[in-house]
Amino acid sequence: MRKEFSAALEQLVTEDESIIFITGDLGYAALEGLQAKLGKRFINAGVAEQNMVGVAAGFAHKGYKVFCYSIAPFIVYRCLEQFRNDVCFHNLPVFIVGNGGGYGYGIMGSSHHTLEDLACLSGLQNANVWVPAFADEVEPVIKQIVADGKPAYLRLGFGKNAPENSYASGSFKVVHQGSDAEITVFALGPVSNNVLAAISQSGELAAKVNVINALHFPLVLTDDIVQLIEKAPAVLVAEEHVSTGGLAQQLSVQLLERGVKINSFKSLKAEGYPNGKYGSQAYHQKISELDPVSLTAHINQLIIPA
């Protein structure tokens, strides 16, 4: 999604001269067009993420809107204190952007994976967290982040365009509605593509399933989403994030507080490295049973017998 991100920003920076972009020495073969458009407003801070966020807070205090870009684990974990203290507590328009969320950097291993970012960031004061599932969501999300003008984290991955007839509701996007749905699948980010691939293998299976993507945190659970759940009350959550502080935990709190009645609740999440090995993103998704084949099996297990 980084090319979509760069293209969207190229348009925005020509309209808004208050936008500054700071990179942590990353973004080659994707951000050159943005650099040309921004000129002196494009800053390479080097491999110094903590300093980058501190500098961004200074610019924001002077009235600028600042994007800070790196790969996801570096922009989240290395500068968590600076983002919390310098940005969030002061409600400044600093937007940290992490590329390759979840297992996105594959064989590069745990130092390059981001499995706990929601847990780290979604509870910070004044902060919004955005996790697009589809490439065509990136541009509207960036526009919303700039319009909000408050601390934000954007987790980028890889995804196709959203299915036709998808629609947003609160923090969510409904991307598939089964004609005879019994199961509601909530997915985080590009794992939504795996869920759609799983149900596409059978028209009968697709008819039994609703697929809803969680796009924005803190979660806002609308009446529309509640009605979909109550009509298809077997809930499955699929996320490339650890269970603690992830979508499943945050969604379950919302369901309990709203008194939403469900028949079952199952959580599929990033399992870390149970066999001590590293591989591609697809490999880790399979280990965590987040691949299309495993998702199909879990969905079938939840279907209420006729």
Protein Blocks (a to p, Z undefined) as FASTA:
>chain_A
ZZmmmmmmmmmmmmmmkbccddehiaihklmmmmmmnmmmpccebjafklmmmmmmmmmm
nopacdddddfklmmmmmmmmmmmmmmmnopacddddehiajlnmmnojmlgcfklmmmm
mmpghiacdddfbfklmmmmmmmmmmnopacdddddddddddehiacehjbccfbdcfkb
cbdcddehjllmmmmmmmmmpmklmmmpccdddfbdcddddfklmmmmmmmmcccddddd
dfehplklmmmmmmmmnopacfbdcddddehjmnopacdfklmmmmnopafklmmmmmmm
mpccZZ
